[in-house]
């Protein structure tokens, strides 16, 4: 019955599962799907942190590498840094256990952030210098403390 409910009405399945847990009716629980959902929940929290770090790091890197970019471009990067740093802080506040994952998340996110910074750098136009790929360090040039510091902008 609960397998069908899970497939037919996810919201109702959640409500039923919560009710069963509250009443201690463990024998009626849809354990397989409950484990699946809890596992996925943990993964999604990590993915959200990595995604926000990726954008934050890409724009920190662009500010570091493209110091000669016009202020109109830099202003956009500054705004993005502010927004995504706030999101990272919120991720860490809402899920404190992510703090132990932060260093790993930074390493994972930086790989993609570097690719983004390089690709976007190649799109520069209107006389803006296109940075060389080797100007972007292969390893994250920022410390965790700097990444989380609301007054740090990488330049």
C-alpha positions in Angstrom: 0.0 0.0 0.0 2.7 2.6 1.0 4.7 1.8 -2.1 1.7 2.7 -4.2 1.1 5.8 -2.2 4.8 6.8 -2.7 4.4 6.5 -6.4 0.9 8.1 -6.6 1.0 11.0 -4.1 4.4 11.9 -2.7 3.0 14.6 -0.4 0.5 12.2 1.1 3.2 9.6 1.5 5.3 12.1 3.5 2.3 13.0 5.7 1.5 9.3 6.3 5.2 8.5 7.1 5.3 11.3 9.6 2.1 10.2 11.2 3.4 6.6 11.4 6.7 7.8 13.0 4.9 10.0 15.5 2.6 7.1 16.5 5.5 4.6 16.7 3.9 2.5 14.0 7.2 1.4 12.6 6.0 -1.9 11.1 3.9 0.0 8.6 6.7 2.3 7.5 7.8 2.2 3.9 11.4 1.8 5.0 13.0 1.4 1.5 11.6 4.7 0.2 12.2 6.4 3.6 15.9 5.5 3.5 16.1 6.6 -0.2 14.5 10.0 0.6 16.7 10.6 3.6 19.9 9.7 1.7 18.9 12.0 -1.2 18.1 14.8 1.3 21.7 14.7 2.6 23.1 14.6 -1.0 21.0 17.6 -2.0 22.3 19.7 0.9 25.9 18.9 -0.2 25.0 19.7 -3.8 23.5 23.1 -2.8 26.7 24.0 -0.9 28.9 23.0 -3.8 26.8 24.9 -6.3 26.9 28.1 -4.3 30.7 27.7 -3.7 31.3 27.1 -7.4 29.8 30.5 -8.4 31.4 32.3 -5.4 34.8 30.8 -6.3 34.4 31.5 -10.0 33.8 35.2 -9.4 36.5 35.5 -6.8 38.9 34.0 -9.3 37.7 36.3 -12.1 38.4 39.3 -9.9 41.8 38.0 -9.1 42.8 37.1 -12.6 41.0 39.9 -14.5 42.0 42.8 -12.4 42.0 45.0 -15.5 38.3 44.3 -16.4 36.0 47.3 -16.5 34.2 48.2 -13.3 30.8 47.3 -15.0 32.0 43.7 -15.2 33.6 43.7 -11.8 30.4 45.1 -10.2 28.4 42.1 -11.5 31.0 39.8 -10.0 31.0 41.6 -6.6 27.2 41.3 -6.5 27.3 37.6 -7.3 30.0 37.1 -4.6 27.9 38.8 -2.0 24.8 36.7 -2.9 26.5 33.3 -3.1 28.6 33.9 0.0 25.3 34.6 1.8 23.9 31.4 0.4 27.0 29.4 1.6 26.6 31.0 5.1 22.9 30.0 5.1 23.7 26.5 4.0 26.2 26.1 6.8 23.9 27.7 9.4 20.9 25.6 8.4 22.9 22.4 8.2 25.8 22.7 10.7 27.1 19.2 9.9 28.1 20.6 6.5 31.0 22.4 8.2 32.9 19.2 8.3 32.4 18.8 4.6 33.4 22.4 3.7 37.0 21.7 2.7 36.0 18.9 0.5 33.2 21.0 -1.0 35.7 23.8 -1.8 38.0 21.5 -3.6 35.2 19.9 -5.6 33.6 23.3 -6.4 36.9 25.0 -7.3 37.5 22.6 -10.2 34.3 23.6 -11.9 34.7 27.3 -10.8 38.0 27.4 -12.6 36.5 26.0 -15.7 33.7 28.6 -15.6 36.1 31.5 -15.0 38.3 30.4 -17.9 35.4 29.9 -20.3 33.8 33.2 -19.3 37.1 34.9 -19.6 37.4 33.8 -23.2 34.1 35.6 -23.9 35.6 39.0 -23.0 35.1 41.6 -25.7 35.1 45.4 -26.2 38.9 45.5 -25.8 38.9 43.5 -22.5 42.0 41.4 -22.2 41.4 37.6 -22.5 43.3 35.9 -19.7 45.5 32.9 -20.4 44.3 29.6 -18.9 47.5 29.3 -16.9 46.7 32.5 -15.0 44.0 30.5 -13.1 45.7 28.3 -10.5 44.8 24.6 -10.7 44.3 24.6 -6.9 42.1 27.0 -5.1 44.2 30.1 -4.2 41.8 31.1 -1.4 41.7 30.0 2.1 38.5 28.8 3.7 38.5 31.8 6.0 38.8 34.2 3.0 36.0 32.5 1.1 33.7 33.0 4.1 34.9 36.5 4.9 32.2 39.0 3.7 34.9 41.7 3.2 37.2 39.5 1.0 37.0 39.8 -2.8 40.1 38.0 -4.0 41.9 41.1 -5.3 
